[in-house]
Structures are given as C-alpha cells and as structure tokens.
Amino acid sequence: MSSAPRLKSIPLEDPAIDHAHRDFVQVAADLTIAEALDEVRRAKPPGRIVYFYAVDAEGRLVGIVPTRRLLLGAPTDTVGDVMVRDPVTLTVEATVADACEMFFQHRFLALPIVGPGRRLLGVIDVELYADEMSDLAHREEAEDLFQLIGVRLQEVRGGSLQAALAGRFPWLMCNVAGGLACAVLGGMYDALLQKAVALALFIPVVLAVAESVSIQSLTLTLQGHQGLRVEWREWLRAMQREAATALPLGLLCGLFVAGAALIWHRDVRLAVVLITALGVAVLAAGIYGRLVPATLGLLRRDPKVASGPIVLATTDLTALFAYLSIATWLLA
C-alpha cells in the first residue's frame, strides 16, 4: 500500500518553466500511429511517458495524446485522429501557482508550457508537487494529490480577511438581489394575495421544498464533477436524470402539501395550485442545480463558492413566479 502524498514546499511565485522538463515526446499529427510508435522506439526517450504531444508541420502544439490511446489505437489511424484537440496549456509567463491551479481544475498528470507560436518549450508534471508519489496510475493517490493542491491554493487565496471577503461577498449579493426581486414580485401580486390569504401561507413551503431540491442537485453535481472541466455529454445525461427525478419529487411533495391544504382550508383549487406549482418549481430547481455549476465551470469560475447563492436566488424567483402565476390562472 502506498503512502499518502505530501506536498513539496515550492515557492508559488517561481516561473513554472524553471521546473519543467525538456525530455517530452512530440510526434507529428499527420503520422500514422504505427509510424509514430516507430519514431518513439528509435528515439528511446528517457523517463516515464505520461502524454505524447502532437505538433503540426510548423512545430506548433495541436493536441495531446494519452499513452493508452497511442498504444491501443489502430495502426492506420493518424495521431490527429486520436489526439485531444485544443489542449490546456501554460504560457511561458505562468508561475508555479498558475500551474497549481490548472492541475487542480483539470486533474491532468502533466501540462505543456508553450511559447510564441504555440511552440512546446517544456512539460511540468504534477509529481513536482509531491515528495512521495509511488504510482500516479493509481487514481486514489492522484486524487489525494489534487485535493492537497486545492487546499494549498485555498490557503494562499484565503490568507487574509480581505481576500476571504472579496472571494465570497460578491456571490452573496446574488441572494440579496434575489430576495429583493422576490419582494418586488410579491408586490406585483398584492391584489391576489389580499383576496386569497391562504396563498401567502404556503409561500414558505413552496420556497423551502424548491430550495432543498436545488441544494441536493447542486451537491450531487459538485461531488460528481471535481474541478472546473465540463464533460458536456455526461452533463446532458445528468440533466436528463435530474429532470426525471425532480418532477416526480415535486409532484409527490405537492400531494402532501395539497392534502394539508385540503384539510386546513377545504379548497380544491388551492390544492391544485400547490401540486402544479411544486411540480414546476422543483423541476426548475433540479435543473438549476445542474446547470449553474456547469456554466460557472465553462466560465472558469469556482462552482463551490459561487453556485450556492446563484442557485438559491434563481430557484426562489422561479418558484415564487410559478406559484403566483399558476394561482392567478386557476383562481381568477
């Protein structure tokens, strides 16, 4: 059993290129896999190969090829067929802190450093940060290291009270804005609420159920997608599963709340409003819980800090609007 990795003490302000190695393996993107492997055998590169780097005729980096893809690909396929296009790279000006953040965000085992014209200058390995890494092929050990890198980043970013406030306060303003918007929205339906006082009594229930589902969905999303990289095919499948789960959840909760409304107020129309509104609100809440962190990841913002306030604010607005709109339609 391998020991847990420990972070090295590396100055984060150091240029990343100073810690990069130059014994990377680059292959032409237009070569077949058989030709590329022959070149690699002839070159006999030292050290362990994590990725191959595909370059075009001008020597510009155009893709990254994981070792498994090159070894298992069809010999007649080209390197360009199996490479990962638009690779994540570091510039020559990047610091160790920049590399640290990119490793934490993307969970790669190595990052290429490129200069002008996307010429490959060096490769920085995630092992740079670890004192003891016996085998990064073991996913658990690699994930432990990524988590340690994330903790190191948080320590650096949150080193002062001012930094902590700057990182969290702007997103909390989403809740303030959402609350004010809900107040304005409620005022627009003031006449309806005065005529049907029972509607106002159930607003906290509708909001509480929708918020709970949105947080459940958000938590599952953040647990399932470490870092900021978005795999859209997987995300679309998750959205479909979430919608298929959230709608029945909303209708079931609506049935219980509607039953309480019938016993309390003996109003069938109010019960129908509650069932319908909770179905719509919970469905929207589940979708927001998946959509918001994915969108933030696409924008290179940290979903763990920003998603909660945004999801809650949008969920509250949608739930209240759905509830009052459906009530206006059914009780008019």
C-alpha positions, -999 to +999 in steps of 0.1 A: +000+000+000+014+034-010+017+062+015-003+093+011+013+121-010+029+151+007+033+185-009+067+199-015+075+234-004+079+251-037+077+289-040+045+296-058+059+327-074+086+308-092+083+306-130+067+273-140+092+269-169+120+267-143+105+235-130+096+220-164+115+191-180+125+190-217+125+153-223+089+153-236+080+132-266+064+151-295+051+134-327+038+148-360+000+149-360-001+136-396+018+104-389+000+072-386+000+056-351+024+028-365+048+055-378+046+075-345+054+044-324+083+035-346+097+070-341+093+068-303+111+034-303+140+048-323+142+079-300+142+058-268+131+088-246+143+087-210+119+087-180+083+078-179+059+089-206+026+103-195+014+120-226+026+124-262+024+158-277+012+162-313+026+190-334+018+203-369+042+208-398+053+242-383+060+226-350+030+241-332+013+221-305-021+210-318-030+182-294-022+158-266-023+120-269-027+099-238-003+069-238-032+045-238-047+060-270-015+057-289-007+022-278-042+008-284-052+028-315-055+013-349-021+014-366-035+030-398-052+058-378-033+091-377-021+107-345-045+135-353-074+111-352-068+101-316-053+132-301-072+155-277-076+188-296-073+223-281-051+211-252-049+230-220-015+248-218+005+271-197+023+302-212+060+308-206+050+336-182+030+312-159+041+308-123+041+277-102+008+290-086-008+291-121+003+256-128-010+246-094-044+260-102-045+243-136-037+209-121-064+213-095-090+224-121-083+199-148-068+168-130-042+163-156-009+145-148+012+169-169+008+203-185+027+216-216+043+250-215+042+269-248+059+300-261+052+323-290+035+304-319+025+276-296+059+261-297+064+235-270+091+246-245+087+221-217+063+200-196+056+203-159+044+172-141+021+170-112+048+150-094+066+183-090+043+190-060+048+157-042+075+143-020+064+107-025+044+095-054+050+059-060+025+054-088+002+081-102-016+055-122-035+047-090-064+071-092-069+074-054-033+085-049-035+110-078-068+124-064-053+128-030-026+149-045-051+170-064-070+176-032-038+187-014-030+211-043-066+225-039-061+230-002-027+248-008-045+271-033-072+279-008-046+287+019-029+311-004-060+328-017-077+330+017-046+342+036-062+375+046-096+386+058-098+410+028-092+381+004-119+360+021-144+388+019-136+395-017-140+359-027-174+354-011-192+387-007-200+393-044-217+360-047-237+365-016-251+396-032-269+372-055-290+362-025-297+399-016-307+407-051-328+376-053-346+384-021-353+420-033-366+406-066-389+382-048-403+411-027-409+431-059-426+401-075-448+396-044-458+432-046-470+427-082-494+400-070-505+420-040-542+421-050-543+384-055-527+377-021-551+400-004-581+381-019-566+347-013-548+350+020-542+312+021-519+315-008-494+336+012-494+310+040-479+284+017-452+305+000-426+295+026-434+258+020-431+262-018-397+280-015-384+256+011-391+225-009-376+240-041-345+253-023-339+218-007-341+201-041-318+227-057-292+222-030-295+184-033-289+186-070-261+211-066-243+189-041-246+158-063-232+178-092-202+191-073-194+157-059-196+141-093-175+167-112-143+176-095-126+207-108-139+230-134-138+210-166-172+202-181-178+170-200-210+180-219-221+146-229-220+134-193-236+166-181-266+162-206-272+127-193-271+140-157-296+167-167-320+141-181-317+120-150-322+151-128-353+161-147-367+126-145-361+126-107-371+162-098-405+162-115-419+132-095-403+146-063-421+179-069-454+162-075-451+139-045-443+168-022-471+187-038-495+159-030-486+160+007-488+198+008-521+198-011-535+173+013-527+196+042-543+225+023-575+205+018-577+195+054-569+230+066-588+252+041-610+228+022-602+245-011-596+221-040-584+249-063-556+258-038-546+221-037-543+220-075-522+252-074-499+237-049-494+204-067-488+221-101-466+249-087-444+225-067-440+202-097-428+231-119-407+247-091-389+215-081-382+206-117-367+240-123-347+237-090-332+204-101-322+218-134-306+249-119-286+227-095-270+210-126-269+240-149-253+267-128-221+248-117-216+236-153-219+272-166-196+285-140-171+258-149-173+268-185-166+304-174-136+292-153-152+303-120-151+281-089-186+264-087-181+255-050-180+292-040-205+307-065-230+281-073-250+281-040-260+317-039-269+318-076-289+285-075-308+296-044-316+331-059-328+317-092-347+289-076-366+313-052-375+336-081-387+308-103-407+290-076-424+322-065-432+333-100-446+298-109-467+296-077-483+331-081-487+328-119-505+294-116-526+307-088-536+337-109-546+315-137-565+289-116-581+312-091-591+340-114 
